[in-house]
Amino acid sequence: MSVSGWFILTLAVSLANFPFTTRRFFGVITLRNGKTSLVYIVEFVLMYMILASAAYSLEAREGRVFDQGWQFYVITVSLLMVFSFPGFVFRFLLPRTLLRR
C-alpha cells in the first residue's frame, strides 16, 4: 500500500472517532442541550465528506480518478462506522459500566 493509502486509512480512523471525543459540535461550538443523536449523525456525515474529498484529491494527484458506483459509497460508509466503534464505546458504553461498580 502506498503512503497516501496509509494516510487515508489513518485519517479515516481519526475522523470516525472525532465526534465522540468532545461534547461540543466540531469541538468548537457549545450546544445548550448537549449533543443529540442528530448532531452525531450530522458530524458523521460531515466527517465522511471531509474524508471523501481528501481521498479524491489524493487519487487525482496520483493519476486518473476512477468512477464509483453506489456500492463503493455504501462500503466506505460502513467501514467508517466500524472505525467509529471505539469512540462510541468510550463515550456511551464504558461510563455506564464504570458507574455500576
C-alpha positions in Angstrom: 0.0 0.0 0.0 1.2 3.5 -0.8 1.9 6.3 1.6 -1.3 8.0 0.6 -3.3 4.9 1.3 -1.9 4.7 4.8 -2.6 8.4 5.2 -6.3 8.0 4.2 -6.7 4.9 6.5 -5.2 6.8 9.4 -7.3 9.9 8.6 -10.4 7.7 8.4 -9.9 6.2 11.9 -9.2 9.7 13.3 -12.2 11.3 11.7 -14.5 8.5 12.6 -13.7 8.8 16.3 -13.6 12.6 16.4 -17.3 13.2 17.2 -17.1 11.1 20.3 -14.0 12.9 21.7 -15.8 16.1 22.8 -19.2 17.2 23.8 -19.1 20.3 21.5 -20.2 20.4 17.9 -17.0 20.0 15.8 -15.0 20.6 19.0 -15.8 24.3 18.9 -19.5 25.2 19.3 -21.0 24.5 22.7 -24.6 23.3 22.4 -27.1 24.3 25.0 -28.7 20.9 25.5 -25.6 18.9 24.6 -25.2 16.6 21.6 -28.2 14.7 20.4 -28.2 11.7 18.1 -29.0 14.1 15.2 -25.9 16.1 16.0 -23.7 12.9 16.0 -25.2 11.9 12.6 -24.5 15.4 11.1 -21.0 15.2 12.4 -20.5 11.7 11.0 -21.8 12.8 7.5 -19.5 15.9 7.6 -16.5 13.8 8.6 -17.3 11.4 5.7 -17.4 14.3 3.3 -14.0 15.6 4.5 -12.5 12.1 4.2 -14.0 11.6 0.7 -12.7 14.9 -0.5 -9.2 14.2 0.9 -9.2 10.7 -0.8 -10.5 12.2 -4.1 -7.7 14.8 -4.1 -5.0 12.3 -3.4 -6.3 10.0 -6.1 -6.5 12.9 -8.6 -2.9 13.8 -7.7 -1.7 10.3 -8.4 -3.4 9.9 -11.8 -6.8 9.0 -13.2 -9.8 9.2 -10.9 -12.0 6.1 -11.3 -15.8 6.3 -11.4 -17.5 4.9 -8.4 -21.0 3.4 -8.1 -23.3 3.3 -5.1 -21.7 0.2 -3.8 -18.5 2.0 -3.2 -20.2 4.6 -1.0 -22.2 2.1 0.9 -19.0 0.1 1.7 -17.0 3.2 2.7 -19.8 4.5 5.0 -20.0 1.0 6.6 -16.2 1.0 7.0 -16.3 4.4 8.7 -19.0 3.2 11.0 -16.8 0.2 12.0 -13.9 2.6 12.6 -16.0 4.7 14.9 -16.9 1.8 17.2 -14.1 2.5 19.8 -15.2 6.1 20.2 -18.8 5.0 20.6 -17.8 2.5 23.3 -15.7 5.1 25.2 -18.4 7.8 25.0 -21.6 5.7 25.7 -20.9 2.2 27.0 -17.9 2.5 29.2 -19.2 5.2 31.6 -22.3 3.1 32.3 -20.2 0.0 33.3 -17.9 2.1 35.4 -20.9 3.6 37.3 -22.2 0.2 38.2 -19.1 -0.7 40.3 
